Amino acid sequence: MKSDSNTLLEDVLALPVNQRIEVVEKLLQSLDMPSKQTEEIWAEEADSRVESYEDGRLGSLAAEEVLQKYK
């Protein structure tokens, strides 16, 4: 006898591509549960980077220059 998860997987794989993408996106979103502590750490880091940029301690590059590195 097939398990419920195998049956579900077969049903999802039978969906059109765009609907499978929606299922994948929703599953990934359900796994992405950042903690309040993580959010606070990222907020502090972002503030620090903005402050460094505004004080001239941190430079910037044009997007084209950054993307060229990965072509």
BAVO-458623 format. One record per atom (N, C-alpha, C): atom name; x, y negated, z; residue in one letter; residue number from 1. Coordinates in nm, 3 decimals, m for minus. Atoms other than C-alpha are relative to their C-alpha. Example, Ala and Ser with C-alpha at 12.3 -4.5 7.8 and 13.67 -1.06 7.14 Angstrom:
# BAVO-458623
<node><name>N</name><x>0.089</x><y>0.119</y><z>0.000</z><resn>a</resn><resi>1</resi></node>
<node><name>CA</name><x>1.230</x><y>0.450</y><z>0.780</z><resn>a</resn><resi>1</resi></node>
<node><name>C</name><x>0.090</x><y>m0.120</y><z>0.000</z><resn>a</resn><resi>1</resi></node>
<node><name>N</name><x>m0.082</x><y>0.119</y><z>m0.006</z><resn>s</resn><resi>2</resi></node>
<node><name>CA</name><x>1.367</x><y>0.106</y><z>0.714</z><resn>s</resn><resi>2</resi></node>
<node><name>C</name><x>m0.077</x><y>m0.109</y><z>0.073</z><resn>s</resn><resi>2</resi></node>
# end
This chain:
# BAVO-458623
<node><name>N</name><x>0.084</x><y>0.118</y><z>0.000</z><resn>m</resn><resi>1</resi></node>
<node><name>CA</name><x>0.000</x><y>0.000</y><z>0.000</z><resn>m</resn><resi>1</resi></node>
<node><name>C</name><x>0.089</x><y>m0.125</y><z>0.000</z><resn>m</resn><resi>1</resi></node>
<node><name>N</name><x>m0.078</x><y>0.123</y><z>0.009</z><resn>k</resn><resi>2</resi></node>
<node><name>CA</name><x>0.133</x><y>m0.343</y><z>m0.091</z><resn>k</resn><resi>2</resi></node>
<node><name>C</name><x>m0.028</x><y>m0.090</y><z>0.120</z><resn>k</resn><resi>2</resi></node>
<node><name>N</name><x>0.020</x><y>0.095</y><z>m0.110</z><resn>s</resn><resi>3</resi></node>
<node><name>CA</name><x>0.190</x><y>m0.598</y><z>0.181</z><resn>s</resn><resi>3</resi></node>
<node><name>C</name><x>m0.069</x><y>m0.125</y><z>m0.054</z><resn>s</resn><resi>3</resi></node>
<node><name>N</name><x>0.067</x><y>0.123</y><z>0.040</z><resn>d</resn><resi>4</resi></node>
<node><name>CA</name><x>m0.004</x><y>m0.923</y><z>0.180</z><resn>d</resn><resi>4</resi></node>
<node><name>C</name><x>0.095</x><y>m0.096</y><z>m0.069</z><resn>d</resn><resi>4</resi></node>
<node><name>N</name><x>m0.095</x><y>0.093</y><z>0.060</z><resn>s</resn><resi>5</resi></node>
<node><name>CA</name><x>0.312</x><y>m1.119</y><z>0.098</z><resn>s</resn><resi>5</resi></node>
<node><name>C</name><x>0.035</x><y>0.041</y><z>m0.142</z><resn>s</resn><resi>5</resi></node>
<node><name>N</name><x>m0.026</x><y>m0.044</y><z>0.137</z><resn>n</resn><resi>6</resi></node>
<node><name>CA</name><x>0.382</x><y>m0.903</y><z>m0.209</z><resn>n</resn><resi>6</resi></node>
<node><name>C</name><x>m0.117</x><y>m0.033</y><z>m0.092</z><resn>n</resn><resi>6</resi></node>
<node><name>N</name><x>0.119</x><y>0.033</y><z>0.078</z><resn>t</resn><resi>7</resi></node>
<node><name>CA</name><x>0.026</x><y>m0.949</y><z>m0.330</z><resn>t</resn><resi>7</resi></node>
<node><name>C</name><x>m0.006</x><y>m0.149</y><z>m0.027</z><resn>t</resn><resi>7</resi></node>
<node><name>N</name><x>0.000</x><y>0.145</y><z>0.015</z><resn>l</resn><resi>8</resi></node>
<node><name>CA</name><x>0.049</x><y>m1.322</y><z>m0.270</z><resn>l</resn><resi>8</resi></node>
<node><name>C</name><x>0.105</x><y>m0.043</y><z>m0.102</z><resn>l</resn><resi>8</resi></node>
<node><name>N</name><x>m0.108</x><y>0.034</y><z>0.093</z><resn>l</resn><resi>9</resi></node>
<node><name>CA</name><x>0.380</x><y>m1.340</y><z>m0.455</z><resn>l</resn><resi>9</resi></node>
<node><name>C</name><x>m0.040</x><y>0.033</y><z>m0.144</z><resn>l</resn><resi>9</resi></node>
<node><name>N</name><x>0.045</x><y>m0.037</y><z>0.135</z><resn>e</resn><resi>10</resi></node>
<node><name>CA</name><x>0.236</x><y>m1.156</y><z>m0.754</z><resn>e</resn><resi>10</resi></node>
<node><name>C</name><x>m0.104</x><y>m0.099</y><z>m0.051</z><resn>e</resn><resi>10</resi></node>
<node><name>N</name><x>0.102</x><y>0.097</y><z>0.040</z><resn>d</resn><resi>11</resi></node>
<node><name>CA</name><x>m0.062</x><y>m1.394</y><z>m0.758</z><resn>d</resn><resi>11</resi></node>
<node><name>C</name><x>0.063</x><y>m0.133</y><z>m0.038</z><resn>d</resn><resi>11</resi></node>
<node><name>N</name><x>m0.065</x><y>0.127</y><z>0.026</z><resn>v</resn><resi>12</resi></node>
<node><name>CA</name><x>0.163</x><y>m1.700</y><z>m0.744</z><resn>v</resn><resi>12</resi></node>
<node><name>C</name><x>0.081</x><y>0.007</y><z>m0.130</z><resn>v</resn><resi>12</resi></node>
<node><name>N</name><x>m0.080</x><y>m0.014</y><z>0.122</z><resn>l</resn><resi>13</resi></node>
<node><name>CA</name><x>0.393</x><y>m1.568</y><z>m1.017</z><resn>l</resn><resi>13</resi></node>
<node><name>C</name><x>m0.087</x><y>0.005</y><z>m0.126</z><resn>l</resn><resi>13</resi></node>
<node><name>N</name><x>0.092</x><y>m0.004</y><z>0.113</z><resn>a</resn><resi>14</resi></node>
<node><name>CA</name><x>0.089</x><y>m1.526</y><z>m1.241</z><resn>a</resn><resi>14</resi></node>
<node><name>C</name><x>m0.055</x><y>m0.138</y><z>m0.036</z><resn>a</resn><resi>14</resi></node>
<node><name>N</name><x>0.049</x><y>0.136</y><z>0.026</z><resn>l</resn><resi>15</resi></node>
<node><name>CA</name><x>0.008</x><y>m1.898</y><z>m1.217</z><resn>l</resn><resi>15</resi></node>
<node><name>C</name><x>0.080</x><y>m0.065</y><z>m0.112</z><resn>l</resn><resi>15</resi></node>
<node><name>N</name><x>m0.076</x><y>0.078</y><z>0.098</z><resn>p</resn><resi>16</resi></node>
<node><name>CA</name><x>0.106</x><y>m2.142</y><z>m1.492</z><resn>p</resn><resi>16</resi></node>
<node><name>C</name><x>0.117</x><y>m0.072</y><z>0.070</z><resn>p</resn><resi>16</resi></node>
<node><name>N</name><x>m0.123</x><y>0.060</y><z>m0.055</z><resn>v</resn><resi>17</resi></node>
<node><name>CA</name><x>0.447</x><y>m2.306</y><z>m1.444</z><resn>v</resn><resi>17</resi></node>
<node><name>C</name><x>m0.028</x><y>m0.121</y><z>0.087</z><resn>v</resn><resi>17</resi></node>
<node><name>N</name><x>0.024</x><y>0.122</y><z>m0.078</z><resn>n</resn><resi>18</resi></node>
<node><name>CA</name><x>0.312</x><y>m2.642</y><z>m1.325</z><resn>n</resn><resi>18</resi></node>
<node><name>C</name><x>m0.062</x><y>0.030</y><z>0.136</z><resn>n</resn><resi>18</resi></node>
<node><name>N</name><x>0.060</x><y>m0.037</y><z>m0.129</z><resn>q</resn><resi>19</resi></node>
<node><name>CA</name><x>0.105</x><y>m2.474</y><z>m1.054</z><resn>q</resn><resi>19</resi></node>
<node><name>C</name><x>0.102</x><y>0.070</y><z>0.090</z><resn>q</resn><resi>19</resi></node>
<node><name>N</name><x>m0.106</x><y>m0.063</y><z>m0.080</z><resn>r</resn><resi>20</resi></node>
<node><name>CA</name><x>0.403</x><y>m2.262</y><z>m0.943</z><resn>r</resn><resi>20</resi></node>
<node><name>C</name><x>0.092</x><y>m0.105</y><z>0.059</z><resn>r</resn><resi>20</resi></node>
<node><name>N</name><x>m0.084</x><y>0.109</y><z>m0.050</z><resn>i</resn><resi>21</resi></node>
<node><name>CA</name><x>0.607</x><y>m2.579</y><z>m0.912</z><resn>i</resn><resi>21</resi></node>
<node><name>C</name><x>m0.066</x><y>m0.067</y><z>0.119</z><resn>i</resn><resi>21</resi></node>
<node><name>N</name><x>0.073</x><y>0.060</y><z>m0.112</z><resn>e</resn><resi>22</resi></node>
<node><name>CA</name><x>0.338</x><y>m2.729</y><z>m0.689</z><resn>e</resn><resi>22</resi></node>
<node><name>C</name><x>0.011</x><y>0.087</y><z>0.125</z><resn>e</resn><resi>22</resi></node>
<node><name>N</name><x>m0.011</x><y>m0.093</y><z>m0.114</z><resn>v</resn><resi>23</resi></node>
<node><name>CA</name><x>0.346</x><y>m2.418</y><z>m0.467</z><resn>v</resn><resi>23</resi></node>
<node><name>C</name><x>0.139</x><y>m0.009</y><z>0.061</z><resn>v</resn><resi>23</resi></node>
<node><name>N</name><x>m0.138</x><y>0.008</y><z>m0.050</z><resn>v</resn><resi>24</resi></node>
<node><name>CA</name><x>0.725</x><y>m2.434</y><z>m0.440</z><resn>v</resn><resi>24</resi></node>
<node><name>C</name><x>0.022</x><y>m0.130</y><z>0.075</z><resn>v</resn><resi>24</resi></node>
<node><name>N</name><x>m0.018</x><y>0.129</y><z>m0.065</z><resn>e</resn><resi>25</resi></node>
<node><name>CA</name><x>0.719</x><y>m2.805</y><z>m0.356</z><resn>e</resn><resi>25</resi></node>
<node><name>C</name><x>m0.068</x><y>m0.003</y><z>0.137</z><resn>e</resn><resi>25</resi></node>
<node><name>N</name><x>0.072</x><y>m0.002</y><z>m0.128</z><resn>k</resn><resi>26</resi></node>
<node><name>CA</name><x>0.459</x><y>m2.752</y><z>m0.083</z><resn>k</resn><resi>26</resi></node>
<node><name>C</name><x>0.068</x><y>0.091</y><z>0.101</z><resn>k</resn><resi>26</resi></node>
<node><name>N</name><x>m0.073</x><y>m0.089</y><z>m0.090</z><resn>l</resn><resi>27</resi></node>
<node><name>CA</name><x>0.652</x><y>m2.459</y><z>0.062</z><resn>l</resn><resi>27</resi></node>
<node><name>C</name><x>0.126</x><y>m0.068</y><z>0.054</z><resn>l</resn><resi>27</resi></node>
<node><name>N</name><x>m0.122</x><y>0.069</y><z>m0.044</z><resn>l</resn><resi>28</resi></node>
<node><name>CA</name><x>0.973</x><y>m2.663</y><z>0.071</z><resn>l</resn><resi>28</resi></node>
<node><name>C</name><x>m0.032</x><y>m0.113</y><z>0.096</z><resn>l</resn><resi>28</resi></node>
<node><name>N</name><x>0.040</x><y>0.107</y><z>m0.090</z><resn>q</resn><resi>29</resi></node>
<node><name>CA</name><x>0.794</x><y>m2.957</y><z>0.231</z><resn>q</resn><resi>29</resi></node>
<node><name>C</name><x>m0.035</x><y>0.055</y><z>0.138</z><resn>q</resn><resi>29</resi></node>
<node><name>N</name><x>0.039</x><y>m0.058</y><z>m0.129</z><resn>s</resn><resi>30</resi></node>
<node><name>CA</name><x>0.660</x><y>m2.727</y><z>0.500</z><resn>s</resn><resi>30</resi></node>
<node><name>C</name><x>0.122</x><y>0.043</y><z>0.082</z><resn>s</resn><resi>30</resi></node>
<node><name>N</name><x>m0.123</x><y>m0.040</y><z>m0.069</z><resn>l</resn><resi>31</resi></node>
<node><name>CA</name><x>1.018</x><y>m2.623</y><z>0.584</z><resn>l</resn><resi>31</resi></node>
<node><name>C</name><x>0.082</x><y>m0.122</y><z>0.044</z><resn>l</resn><resi>31</resi></node>
<node><name>N</name><x>m0.077</x><y>0.121</y><z>m0.028</z><resn>d</resn><resi>32</resi></node>
<node><name>CA</name><x>1.150</x><y>m2.980</y><z>0.596</z><resn>d</resn><resi>32</resi></node>
<node><name>C</name><x>m0.064</x><y>m0.075</y><z>0.116</z><resn>d</resn><resi>32</resi></node>
<node><name>N</name><x>0.056</x><y>0.065</y><z>m0.118</z><resn>m</resn><resi>33</resi></node>
<node><name>CA</name><x>1.072</x><y>m3.086</y><z>0.951</z><resn>m</resn><resi>33</resi></node>
<node><name>C</name><x>0.114</x><y>m0.061</y><z>0.083</z><resn>m</resn><resi>33</resi></node>
<node><name>N</name><x>m0.110</x><y>0.062</y><z>m0.074</z><resn>p</resn><resi>34</resi></node>
<node><name>CA</name><x>1.342</x><y>m3.328</y><z>1.065</z><resn>p</resn><resi>34</resi></node>
<node><name>C</name><x>m0.042</x><y>m0.037</y><z>0.142</z><resn>p</resn><resi>34</resi></node>
<node><name>N</name><x>0.028</x><y>0.035</y><z>m0.139</z><resn>s</resn><resi>35</resi></node>
<node><name>CA</name><x>1.365</x><y>m3.389</y><z>1.434</z><resn>s</resn><resi>35</resi></node>
<node><name>C</name><x>0.010</x><y>m0.151</y><z>0.019</z><resn>s</resn><resi>35</resi></node>
<node><name>N</name><x>m0.007</x><y>0.143</y><z>m0.030</z><resn>k</resn><resi>36</resi></node>
<node><name>CA</name><x>1.324</x><y>m3.731</y><z>1.590</z><resn>k</resn><resi>36</resi></node>
<node><name>C</name><x>0.146</x><y>m0.041</y><z>0.019</z><resn>k</resn><resi>36</resi></node>
<node><name>N</name><x>m0.142</x><y>0.029</y><z>m0.023</z><resn>q</resn><resi>37</resi></node>
<node><name>CA</name><x>1.690</x><y>m3.714</y><z>1.696</z><resn>q</resn><resi>37</resi></node>
<node><name>C</name><x>0.074</x><y>m0.015</y><z>m0.133</z><resn>q</resn><resi>37</resi></node>
<node><name>N</name><x>m0.064</x><y>0.009</y><z>0.130</z><resn>t</resn><resi>38</resi></node>
<node><name>CA</name><x>1.801</x><y>m3.649</y><z>1.336</z><resn>t</resn><resi>38</resi></node>
<node><name>C</name><x>m0.038</x><y>m0.130</y><z>m0.071</z><resn>t</resn><resi>38</resi></node>
<node><name>N</name><x>0.045</x><y>0.124</y><z>0.062</z><resn>e</resn><resi>39</resi></node>
<node><name>CA</name><x>1.591</x><y>m3.939</y><z>1.209</z><resn>e</resn><resi>39</resi></node>
<node><name>C</name><x>0.069</x><y>m0.122</y><z>0.062</z><resn>e</resn><resi>39</resi></node>
<node><name>N</name><x>m0.067</x><y>0.110</y><z>m0.068</z><resn>e</resn><resi>40</resi></node>
<node><name>CA</name><x>1.745</x><y>m4.170</y><z>1.471</z><resn>e</resn><resi>40</resi></node>
<node><name>C</name><x>0.146</x><y>m0.009</y><z>m0.041</z><resn>e</resn><resi>40</resi></node>
<node><name>N</name><x>m0.141</x><y>m0.002</y><z>0.041</z><resn>i</resn><resi>41</resi></node>
<node><name>CA</name><x>2.099</x><y>m4.063</y><z>1.376</z><resn>i</resn><resi>41</resi></node>
<node><name>C</name><x>0.013</x><y>m0.058</y><z>m0.141</z><resn>i</resn><resi>41</resi></node>
<node><name>N</name><x>m0.006</x><y>0.053</y><z>0.136</z><resn>w</resn><resi>42</resi></node>
<node><name>CA</name><x>2.030</x><y>m4.133</y><z>1.006</z><resn>w</resn><resi>42</resi></node>
<node><name>C</name><x>m0.032</x><y>m0.149</y><z>m0.003</z><resn>w</resn><resi>42</resi></node>
<node><name>N</name><x>0.033</x><y>0.143</y><z>m0.005</z><resn>a</resn><resi>43</resi></node>
<node><name>CA</name><x>1.874</x><y>m4.470</y><z>1.089</z><resn>a</resn><resi>43</resi></node>
<node><name>C</name><x>0.120</x><y>m0.080</y><z>0.048</z><resn>a</resn><resi>43</resi></node>
<node><name>N</name><x>m0.120</x><y>0.068</y><z>m0.050</z><resn>e</resn><resi>44</resi></node>
<node><name>CA</name><x>2.183</x><y>m4.567</y><z>1.290</z><resn>e</resn><resi>44</resi></node>
<node><name>C</name><x>0.109</x><y>m0.003</y><z>m0.107</z><resn>e</resn><resi>44</resi></node>
<node><name>N</name><x>m0.102</x><y>m0.006</y><z>0.106</z><resn>e</resn><resi>45</resi></node>
<node><name>CA</name><x>2.410</x><y>m4.453</y><z>1.006</z><resn>e</resn><resi>45</resi></node>
<node><name>C</name><x>m0.033</x><y>m0.100</y><z>m0.111</z><resn>e</resn><resi>45</resi></node>
<node><name>N</name><x>0.040</x><y>0.094</y><z>0.105</z><resn>a</resn><resi>46</resi></node>
<node><name>CA</name><x>2.211</x><y>m4.654</y><z>0.750</z><resn>a</resn><resi>46</resi></node>
<node><name>C</name><x>0.025</x><y>m0.144</y><z>0.044</z><resn>a</resn><resi>46</resi></node>
<node><name>N</name><x>m0.024</x><y>0.135</y><z>m0.052</z><resn>d</resn><resi>47</resi></node>
<node><name>CA</name><x>2.223</x><y>m4.965</y><z>0.970</z><resn>d</resn><resi>47</resi></node>
<node><name>C</name><x>0.149</x><y>m0.032</y><z>0.001</z><resn>d</resn><resi>47</resi></node>
<node><name>N</name><x>m0.145</x><y>0.019</y><z>m0.005</z><resn>s</resn><resi>48</resi></node>
<node><name>CA</name><x>2.598</x><y>m4.919</y><z>1.016</z><resn>s</resn><resi>48</resi></node>
<node><name>C</name><x>0.057</x><y>m0.026</y><z>m0.139</z><resn>s</resn><resi>48</resi></node>
<node><name>N</name><x>m0.050</x><y>0.018</y><z>0.137</z><resn>r</resn><resi>49</resi></node>
<node><name>CA</name><x>2.656</x><y>m4.889</y><z>0.642</z><resn>r</resn><resi>49</resi></node>
<node><name>C</name><x>m0.040</x><y>m0.136</y><z>m0.056</z><resn>r</resn><resi>49</resi></node>
<node><name>N</name><x>0.045</x><y>0.131</y><z>0.048</z><resn>v</resn><resi>50</resi></node>
<node><name>CA</name><x>2.448</x><y>m5.199</y><z>0.564</z><resn>v</resn><resi>50</resi></node>
<node><name>C</name><x>0.085</x><y>m0.110</y><z>0.066</z><resn>v</resn><resi>50</resi></node>
<node><name>N</name><x>m0.080</x><y>0.099</y><z>m0.073</z><resn>e</resn><resi>51</resi></node>
<node><name>CA</name><x>2.634</x><y>m5.396</y><z>0.832</z><resn>e</resn><resi>51</resi></node>
<node><name>C</name><x>0.143</x><y>m0.004</y><z>m0.056</z><resn>e</resn><resi>51</resi></node>
<node><name>N</name><x>m0.135</x><y>m0.005</y><z>0.055</z><resn>s</resn><resi>52</resi></node>
<node><name>CA</name><x>2.971</x><y>m5.278</y><z>0.695</z><resn>s</resn><resi>52</resi></node>
<node><name>C</name><x>0.005</x><y>m0.064</y><z>m0.138</z><resn>s</resn><resi>52</resi></node>
<node><name>N</name><x>0.005</x><y>0.059</y><z>0.133</z><resn>y</resn><resi>53</resi></node>
<node><name>CA</name><x>2.870</x><y>m5.379</y><z>0.343</z><resn>y</resn><resi>53</resi></node>
<node><name>C</name><x>m0.012</x><y>m0.152</y><z>0.011</z><resn>y</resn><resi>53</resi></node>
<node><name>N</name><x>0.021</x><y>0.144</y><z>m0.015</z><resn>e</resn><resi>54</resi></node>
<node><name>CA</name><x>2.748</x><y>m5.721</y><z>0.456</z><resn>e</resn><resi>54</resi></node>
<node><name>C</name><x>0.122</x><y>m0.070</y><z>0.056</z><resn>e</resn><resi>54</resi></node>
<node><name>N</name><x>m0.122</x><y>0.057</y><z>m0.058</z><resn>d</resn><resi>55</resi></node>
<node><name>CA</name><x>3.069</x><y>m5.779</y><z>0.656</z><resn>d</resn><resi>55</resi></node>
<node><name>C</name><x>0.120</x><y>0.010</y><z>m0.094</z><resn>d</resn><resi>55</resi></node>
<node><name>N</name><x>m0.109</x><y>m0.013</y><z>0.095</z><resn>g</resn><resi>56</resi></node>
<node><name>CA</name><x>3.282</x><y>m5.688</y><z>0.354</z><resn>g</resn><resi>56</resi></node>
<node><name>C</name><x>0.096</x><y>0.115</y><z>0.032</z><resn>g</resn><resi>56</resi></node>
<node><name>N</name><x>m0.085</x><y>m0.114</y><z>m0.034</z><resn>r</resn><resi>57</resi></node>
<node><name>CA</name><x>3.430</x><y>m5.377</y><z>0.518</z><resn>r</resn><resi>57</resi></node>
<node><name>C</name><x>m0.028</x><y>0.120</y><z>m0.089</z><resn>r</resn><resi>57</resi></node>
<node><name>N</name><x>0.039</x><y>m0.110</y><z>0.088</z><resn>l</resn><resi>58</resi></node>
<node><name>CA</name><x>3.255</x><y>m5.153</y><z>0.266</z><resn>l</resn><resi>58</resi></node>
<node><name>C</name><x>m0.038</x><y>m0.058</y><z>m0.134</z><resn>l</resn><resi>58</resi></node>
<node><name>N</name><x>0.029</x><y>0.050</y><z>0.134</z><resn>g</resn><resi>59</resi></node>
<node><name>CA</name><x>3.247</x><y>m5.206</y><z>m0.108</z><resn>g</resn><resi>59</resi></node>
<node><name>C</name><x>m0.112</x><y>0.079</y><z>m0.065</z><resn>g</resn><resi>59</resi></node>
<node><name>N</name><x>0.102</x><y>m0.072</y><z>0.075</z><resn>s</resn><resi>60</resi></node>
<node><name>CA</name><x>3.011</x><y>m5.086</y><z>m0.373</z><resn>s</resn><resi>60</resi></node>
<node><name>C</name><x>0.048</x><y>0.022</y><z>m0.142</z><resn>s</resn><resi>60</resi></node>
<node><name>N</name><x>m0.029</x><y>m0.030</y><z>0.139</z><resn>l</resn><resi>61</resi></node>
<node><name>CA</name><x>3.024</x><y>m4.941</y><z>m0.722</z><resn>l</resn><resi>61</resi></node>
<node><name>C</name><x>m0.129</x><y>m0.006</y><z>m0.079</z><resn>l</resn><resi>61</resi></node>
<node><name>N</name><x>0.117</x><y>m0.004</y><z>0.088</z><resn>a</resn><resi>62</resi></node>
<node><name>CA</name><x>2.790</x><y>m4.972</y><z>m1.017</z><resn>a</resn><resi>62</resi></node>
<node><name>C</name><x>m0.044</x><y>0.145</y><z>m0.016</z><resn>a</resn><resi>62</resi></node>
<node><name>N</name><x>0.053</x><y>m0.136</y><z>0.015</z><resn>a</resn><resi>63</resi></node>
<node><name>CA</name><x>2.565</x><y>m4.670</y><z>m1.061</z><resn>a</resn><resi>63</resi></node>
<node><name>C</name><x>0.063</x><y>0.071</y><z>m0.119</z><resn>a</resn><resi>63</resi></node>
<node><name>N</name><x>m0.060</x><y>m0.059</y><z>0.119</z><resn>e</resn><resi>64</resi></node>
<node><name>CA</name><x>2.709</x><y>m4.611</y><z>m1.409</z><resn>e</resn><resi>64</resi></node>
<node><name>C</name><x>0.140</x><y>0.055</y><z>0.031</z><resn>e</resn><resi>64</resi></node>
<node><name>N</name><x>m0.135</x><y>m0.041</y><z>m0.037</z><resn>e</resn><resi>65</resi></node>
<node><name>CA</name><x>3.058</x><y>m4.588</y><z>m1.260</z><resn>e</resn><resi>65</resi></node>
<node><name>C</name><x>m0.002</x><y>0.129</y><z>0.084</z><resn>e</resn><resi>65</resi></node>
<node><name>N</name><x>0.012</x><y>m0.119</y><z>m0.084</z><resn>v</resn><resi>66</resi></node>
<node><name>CA</name><x>2.951</x><y>m4.334</y><z>m1.001</z><resn>v</resn><resi>66</resi></node>
<node><name>C</name><x>m0.044</x><y>0.119</y><z>m0.084</z><resn>v</resn><resi>66</resi></node>
<node><name>N</name><x>0.053</x><y>m0.109</y><z>0.081</z><resn>l</resn><resi>67</resi></node>
<node><name>CA</name><x>2.754</x><y>m4.125</y><z>m1.251</z><resn>l</resn><resi>67</resi></node>
<node><name>C</name><x>0.101</x><y>0.050</y><z>m0.104</z><resn>l</resn><resi>67</resi></node>
<node><name>N</name><x>m0.103</x><y>m0.038</y><z>0.098</z><resn>q</resn><resi>68</resi></node>
<node><name>CA</name><x>3.042</x><y>m4.126</y><z>m1.501</z><resn>q</resn><resi>68</resi></node>
<node><name>C</name><x>0.091</x><y>0.108</y><z>0.056</z><resn>q</resn><resi>68</resi></node>
<node><name>N</name><x>m0.087</x><y>m0.098</y><z>m0.067</z><resn>k</resn><resi>69</resi></node>
<node><name>CA</name><x>3.244</x><y>m3.924</y><z>m1.250</z><resn>k</resn><resi>69</resi></node>
<node><name>C</name><x>m0.056</x><y>0.142</y><z>m0.014</z><resn>k</resn><resi>69</resi></node>
<node><name>N</name><x>0.063</x><y>m0.131</y><z>0.002</z><resn>y</resn><resi>70</resi></node>
<node><name>CA</name><x>2.995</x><y>m3.638</y><z>m1.279</z><resn>y</resn><resi>70</resi></node>
<node><name>C</name><x>m0.042</x><y>0.047</y><z>m0.140</z><resn>y</resn><resi>70</resi></node>
<node><name>N</name><x>0.033</x><y>m0.040</y><z>0.139</z><resn>k</resn><resi>71</resi></node>
<node><name>CA</name><x>2.961</x><y>m3.625</y><z>m1.659</z><resn>k</resn><resi>71</resi></node>
<node><name>C</name><x>0.104</x><y>0.093</y><z>m0.054</z><resn>k</resn><resi>71</resi></node>
# end
